[in-house]
Amino acid sequence: MLALALLIVGGYALIGALRSNPSGGLSSAPASNTAPQTGAASKAPVITGKEALVIKVTGPTAYVFVSAPGSANSLLFKGYLSRGDIRTYDAASMAVVVNPVENTNVFIHGTLVSKGATGKKSWTVG
């Protein structure tokens, strides 16, 4: 009977952990990336056009990798984003990879750079 109770409690804990990740367990971001203006996913952030990098997901999903070469915390984001997610970054220098790029709008210093591109695409910001 105790084993059954432990199994039920463990199952509820597992379900709760899976539901707490909005991207269904596919996304990962460093724990140190908690600042809302740098890399925070949002459905409706204020975009000024002055951001170094803005990634808007327009298709079902997109894999995104953003790093800031030379900094102590070089990985800014690595994972999957879903339709409607928007990420903004203002690091001085960044490497960006998006796949598939056709599911996104990528803006560098306010300029749309992903228009017409397909597949895996990378940029250097800085």
N, C-alpha and C positions, 0 to 999 in steps of 0.2 A: 504494500500500500504506500509506503514511504517513497519507493522508487517511482511509482506512478505520479505522486504529488510533485516530486522533483522534476520529472519529465514535463509536466504541465507548466510549472513555473518557468522552466528553461525555455519552453516553446513560446510563452508569452514574452519573455525577455528578448528572445531572438526576433520576434515579430516587431516589438517596440523599437529595437535597434535598427531594423531595416526600414521602418517607416520614418525614423528620424532623419534619414538622408534623403533630401528631396529629389535626387537624381537616380534613385533606385540602386544605390551602391556602386555606381560606375564612376563617380567623381571623387577626386582626391585633391585636397589643397593643404598646404602647410598650415600647422596650427598657429604659427606666428602671423599669418595673413588675416588679421581681424579688423584692420582699419577699414571703415566703410567707404572711403574715397579711393582706395587703391585695391582694385581687383574684386570688390564686393559684387556678387551677383544681385541683380535687382530686376524687377519688372518695369519700373518707371523712374530711373534716376534722372537728375537734371543734367543734361549734356550741354556744355557751353561751347564746344568746338575748340577749346583751348587744350583739351586733354591730349597727351602724346599718343594714346592708343585707346580706341573704343571698338569693342567687338559686340555686335548684335546678332543673335541667332534668329534666323528667319525660317529655316527649315526644321525638320523634326529634331535632329541632334547634330552636334559637331564636336569633334575632339580638338581641344585647344591646349597649346603649350606656350607659356610665356616665361621667359627668364631674363634676368638683368645681369649680364656678364660682369664679373669683377666685384660684385657686392657680396657681403657675407651671407645674405639670404638670397642667393641667386634665383631660386625657383619661386616664381610668383604665382603660377597656377599650372596645373597639369590635370586634365580630366575632361569629362564630357559635360557639355551644356545643352540645355533643351530650348525648344522654340520659346521665344520671348525673353530669354535671359540676356542681360547686358552686363558687360564687364568693362571697367575703365581703369587705365593705368597711366601714371605720370612719372615713371622712372626716367632718368636721363638717357639711358641706353637700354634697349631690349631686343631680344630675339623672339620671334613669334612664328608659330606653326599652326595652321588650321586645316582640318581635314574632315569632311569635304568642304571646301571653301564656298561652294555654291549655296550652302545652307546658312551663310553668314553675310553680313555687311561689315567690313573691316575698314575703319577710318584711322589714318595716321595724320596727326596734327590737323584734323578737320577735313581731310581729303579722302574720299572713298577710293580705296586701292584694290578692292576685291571684285569690282564690276566685271562680269564676263569670264572670270576665272573659274576653272573646274578642278576637281581632285584635291591633291595636297599642295598647299602653297605656303611659302615662308617669306618673312620680311625681317629687315633689321630697322629698328627705330632708334633715332638718335642724332 
